[in-house]
Structures are given as C-alpha cells and as structure tokens.
Amino acid sequence: MSGEADILRRLRELATDPAARGLLDDVAVVPTIGQQIILTSDSMVEGVHFRSDDPAETVGWKLAAVNLSDLAAKGAAPSSCMLNYALTGDARWDNGFLDGLSRALRSFGMHLIGGDTVAMPEGAPRVIGLTAIGEVPNGQPVPSRSGARPGDILYVSGPVGDAGAGLALLNEGKSAPAELIRAYRVPTPHLTLGQSLAMMAHAMMDVSDGLLIDAARMAAASDCAIEISHVPLSEIYESVRGRTVEARLAAATAGDDYVLLVALPKDRDPPHGLIEVGQFKRGEGITLRLDGKAVKLPDRLGYEHG
Amino acid sequence: MSGEADILRRLRELATDPAARGLLDDVAVVPTIGQQIILTSDSMVEGVHFRSDDPAETVGWKLAAVNLSDLAAKGAAPSSCMLNYALTGDARWDNGFLDGLSRALRSFGMHLIGGDTVAMPEGAPRVIGLTAIGEVPNGQPVPSRSGARPGDILYVSGPVGDAGAGLALLNEGKSAPAELIRAYRVPTPHLTLGQSLAMMAHAMMDVSDGLLIDAARMAAASDCAIEISHVPLSEIYESVRGRTVEARLAAATAGDDYVLLVALPKDRDPPHGLIEVGQFKRGEGITLRLDGKAVKLPDRLGYEHG
C-alpha cells in the first residue's frame, strides 16, 4: 500500500525530537531531570466522537486538542505524544488527518515521539488514539478533581454549549454558524491559563462531558455539594438557541467544551478570563439555581461515558 | 450499561499505584528522579492481530506481553501503562480480557495508571491499545536498532516459528499442539535477560514480525549487511513441521515470536539463553546460508506493517 508508506514517511518527518529516535526504534526515550510527567490518553471513534463527514484535518486537530485540554487542566506544559493510528486505506483522509494533527502539534509545542499504525478490516470505523505527555516542575502542585472545599467558587474559562449546538445542527442536517461548527471541530485547549491557575486552584479539570456532569464529578470527588448558578453562553449561541432555561440546560449538558473548570478560594481574585458559575457547599450532589430560582436538574447531566 | 460500570470499577481496582490517582482524575502523574522514561505503544485489532475466537484472557495477556517485549529489548524495567479500551458490549469478553491483562500486569510488575474506554459502533471489530512505560537508570545505555557493527554476532533468545505455526494451524481449522497455541496466544517477554543484555548489546530489538525481516531492519539501521546462518526451532515445531529448509524459512518469517534479537561483539561470551543466528558484515542487505549452503530469500521476509 503506497499510501501507508507515505503516511509512515510523514510520521517520521514529524518526529524530530531526539526522544522519538526517528520512529526507527520500537520505543521512545524521554530523559528526565526530576520533573513530574503528566500522562493522558484519549481515543476518538468515527461515528461516536466524530462524524464521518467531519474534515480529516479537524479530526487530527481535535484529537490533539482534547488531550492537550487535559494537560491544561493540570497546569502541565505539553512535551510529547504517542499516536495510535488505524490506517483507513484512504490516503487522502490519512494525509488530511496528519495535516491537522501536525498543525496542532506545532501550535502547542508537542512533539510526536512514538506510537503505532495498524491496519483495520474493511469497513471498520476509524479509531485513533493519542497519549499526550506533559511536564510539571517538581514541587509544583498538579491540581486534581478532589481538592475543592465548601465555600470555594467554581469558575469556567469560557462559555459552554457552542460545540454541542454546532454538532446538533450538523446532526439535524441544518446549516450552522461557522463559529459553532468551529467550536465542535477545532477546539482550543486553554494551556496558558491552566498553567497560571495550577498554583492557586483547589481543584481543576476540563469540561469535556458537560458543565453539569463535570461539576458534579468534581463535587463528588471533593466530598462537597455544588450549586450551579450561572451557565455562560456565547453571543452566537444565544442568537441561535436563545437564553431560556431550556437553552441553558442544553448548553450545560452538551459537552465537548474543553474549557477549564476550576475551584478557587472565595477570597481569591480570579484571573482574567474566568467566569463564576457556582459555589461549593457542605453536603453532596449538584443543585441548579438560575435567575435566582431553583431549577429541576435534567435527567441527563452530560455525555455519559463511552 | 451495567457491564460498562463493572469494567470501570475493575479498572479502578487495578489502578492502585499513586500515579494513577485512582483513575478518578483525567491524567496520571509519574514522579521522576532523573531516570530515563521508555515508552512504547502497540494496538491489537480483532481479525488482524488476534482471532475472534482467541480466548479474551489470552488477548489481555498478549497485549501486555507484546508491549513488555519492546521494553525488554531496551533493558527497561516495566513501571506502568495506559490502556485504551474499546468496550465491546460483551461483558463476559471484557471481563475475560481484564483477567488476562491483570495477570500479566501482576506477573511483570506493571501498574495500570490511566487510559480511556470508548464505545464502538455495533459490529465494529475490537481494538485495544496499550502504552507501556518503563524505566532505565540515567547513564545506562538504551540499546537501539542501529548500533550493530561489522563482525558482531547476532543472537536470539529462543527458538522462532512456534507462534506462527500455532496460528497457521488454527487458521487452517486443524488441531495444534498446546505448546504452539500457547506460543501464539500467551508469549512471555524476556525482561530479565533484556536487562542483563542492555549494558553489553551493540543493538537490540525484539522479533515481532519475523526473524528475517527484523534482522534485516537491524542491519539496515546499523548500515551493515547481515548473514543469517541458523534458524533455531523448538522440538515441538520440528515434530510438526520438520526441519527442512522450507520449514525453517516458514519459522523465520512468521513473526509473533517475542524473543530478543541482539548484536554482541564477536569476542564477547554470550549470556546463557542466547542462540547464535548470524553475523554482521560490511555492506548492506540480508543473506541466508543454511547447512553451509546459500539459500534464496523468500519473497516475504516477515509480517509487513499493519
């Protein structure tokens, strides 16, 4: 398959970091000097995490971005990654994917150092995995989900719902504003903000499955209750969906937002770019108050696992 | 899906290393003290790398073993791993897989510290990936494929062909001796030997695609020629296939052997367990001499990529 040889050549061209050994060895070798190594791994499956008609370039970008968003939430500086790529037999798609992936790697300073390529049986869905590796200096805290305390304020680093609205419109076969489609297809990890928050955060994670479900997970891990009092929407989201309670619940449960979710002490001035969305309390569970009124939680708090 | 919750609970039970953060965070955090981190990643696809009727336990074991074999070839001590698991919707299979995986992790001292689980569309083949992480003390060489020199002797750490013969018999629907099926389904990585060889090896890798193709790759990476003069067979292999030139060529091109392939200086006494199979020369390419006679190379030197 000449397409495959072409892909392998392109992967080698990407792998310029010495740790990669030119992808000519069976391993990558990462020297350490006492830093903390942060590892995260996310896979994307065609028909589950992306649409068959999503441009290959955006799938490559997004695979990097979703992993980088996990690093961002730990204050880690991206260093390298391992790619597990299932060859599709479609050289044009594979090349597009690599274009998008390599653009993301360049943008965020992450080097490809290894992985593998496998052939898939005819007709199988595309499956692509990335393991991202970041670094945090020794002694610097790596915020977990579990450090929030009663009284802490919960912030997000941007509006939610855009990606979900973009995806929903695509799934309905409707035209969608470019901003919403971009939010779904080419999210931007909040790396710089994550690094500046890591020193002060009691707890931090990214919103990948939905604001409500991820806030509930942080509260549960922290043995706290969380009351959500605000669902920040973008202007474009409001222009399409409005800002009814229903529209805000849709935005808070859609997922794919890749904004940071961070618990800070109440007396701490939040850095620029954070939006207050709730407060931790004693107890357990999640409650929702919008416009000063209690709102019944939806049955589905977000994208459930899988 | 209760099966899925069950699998996630079992994965958490496996993830006892502090680096795993109980799989309750989005990342793993590996502290370092100046060691070299060795990373390798191999995926297995149903119908490509394993048979649909291979017992799930053996698929779990083998996924760990093939990655550990890469660590063995670099003299690395296994430390941890990230699992990328595509849920199959078949709880019995998933549980069997985890049984086999956890047995391998326990046997070889590798801790599960992260990864992800994804749902697959109905009818999709099983796809499972593992990224294994090993450690080598600073200053200790990590042998590559490329350090062999003219005059070096090439050794393997065991006979080849058993796994390939076991797989071939299974594919033909014939009964196969248990030893051959075990060689195919539950290979053992040569970790201890790899660690003792790392200090003296000019080049080292494992035989995963076949003795001939992997020896040719080592020679090419080392800018040498290689002459193969011996194809070591097991007794059980000989009893089934004989030891004709044809039988030996089949054994040398089948792959899935997971023995070490190591280049040592000519004047170095090889440690116990190594079998001499050839010698590096000036020049390039691979030649084959069996029983003192030149043998024409087969068209296919081994399992080609994918």
Interface residues (C-beta under 8 A of the other chain):
Chain A: M1 E4 L8 R21 L24 D25 D26 V27 A28 V29 V30 P31 T32 I33 G34 Q35 Q36 I37 I38 L39 T40 S41 D42 S43 M44 V45 E46 G47 V48 H49 D70 L71 A73 K74 A76 M82 N84 A86 L87 I113 G114 G115 D116 T117 V118 A119 M120 P121 A124 P125 V127 G129 T131 I133 G134 V136 N138 V142 S144 R145 S146 M205 D206 S208 A221 H305 G306
Chain B: M1 E4 L8 R21 L24 D25 D26 V27 A28 V29 V30 P31 T32 I33 G34 Q35 Q36 I37 I38 L39 T40 S41 D42 S43 M44 V45 E46 G47 V48 H49 D70 L71 A73 K74 A76 M82 N84 A86 L87 I113 G114 G115 D116 T117 V118 A119 M120 P121 A124 P125 V127 G129 T131 I133 G134 V136 N138 V142 S144 R145 S146 M205 D206 S208 A221 H305 G306
